[in-house]
Amino acid sequence: MVIIFSVWKTMIGSAVVSLPWAFQQAGLFLGCVISFTSFVASYYTCYLIIHCARKDSDFSDTIRRYYGKFLSLLNLLSVCRH
């Protein structure tokens, strides 16, 4: 549980610090367009993951089904690394 909050705090902290600077550099309109485009891409990616993993009990099962055993192990190693 501590690891989840640590990672969450790291992601939120960097976003809170960098977003005002990014909006200042891009301008208000372009910053909103880029933020909305990022939202749409994130939403669509989450939709695809949920759609592909409906029958699987775990995301690693979905990776194994679509990409095979080797990339499933590679995915496991990348998760364990963090």
C-alpha positions in Angstrom: 0.0 0.0 0.0 2.9 2.4 0.8 4.4 1.8 -2.7 1.1 2.7 -4.4 0.9 6.0 -2.6 4.5 6.7 -3.2 4.2 6.2 -6.9 0.9 8.2 -6.9 2.6 11.1 -5.0 5.5 11.1 -7.5 3.2 11.2 -10.5 0.9 13.9 -9.1 3.8 15.9 -7.8 5.5 16.2 -11.1 2.3 17.0 -12.9 1.4 19.7 -10.4 4.8 21.3 -10.9 5.0 21.0 -14.7 1.5 21.8 -15.8 1.5 25.6 -15.0 4.8 25.9 -16.9 3.5 24.0 -19.9 0.4 26.1 -20.0 2.5 29.3 -19.8 4.7 28.1 -22.7 1.9 26.9 -24.9 -0.8 29.4 -24.1 -4.2 28.9 -22.7 -6.0 27.7 -25.8 -3.3 25.4 -27.1 -2.7 24.1 -23.5 -6.4 23.2 -23.2 -6.3 21.5 -26.7 -3.3 19.4 -25.7 -4.8 18.5 -22.3 -8.0 17.4 -24.0 -6.1 15.4 -26.6 -4.2 13.7 -23.9 -7.4 12.9 -22.1 -8.9 11.4 -25.2 -5.9 9.2 -25.8 -5.8 8.0 -22.2 -9.5 7.3 -22.2 -9.3 5.3 -25.4 -6.3 3.3 -24.1 -8.2 2.5 -20.9 -11.2 1.5 -23.0 -9.1 -0.8 -25.2 -7.5 -2.5 -22.1 -10.9 -3.1 -20.5 -12.4 -4.3 -23.7 -9.6 -6.8 -24.4 -9.4 -8.0 -20.8 -13.1 -8.8 -20.2 -12.7 -12.5 -19.8 -9.3 -12.5 -18.1 -9.0 -12.3 -14.4 -5.7 -10.3 -14.5 -4.0 -8.0 -16.9 -1.0 -10.3 -17.1 -3.4 -13.0 -18.6 -4.4 -10.5 -21.3 -0.7 -9.8 -22.1 0.0 -13.5 -22.3 -3.0 -14.2 -24.6 -2.2 -11.4 -27.0 1.6 -11.3 -27.0 2.8 -14.7 -25.9 4.9 -16.0 -23.1 8.1 -14.1 -23.8 6.5 -10.6 -23.8 4.4 -11.7 -20.8 7.6 -12.4 -18.8 9.1 -9.1 -20.1 6.0 -7.3 -18.8 6.4 -9.0 -15.5 10.0 -7.9 -15.2 9.1 -4.3 -16.1 6.4 -4.3 -13.4 8.8 -5.8 -10.8 11.5 -3.2 -11.7 9.3 -0.4 -10.4 
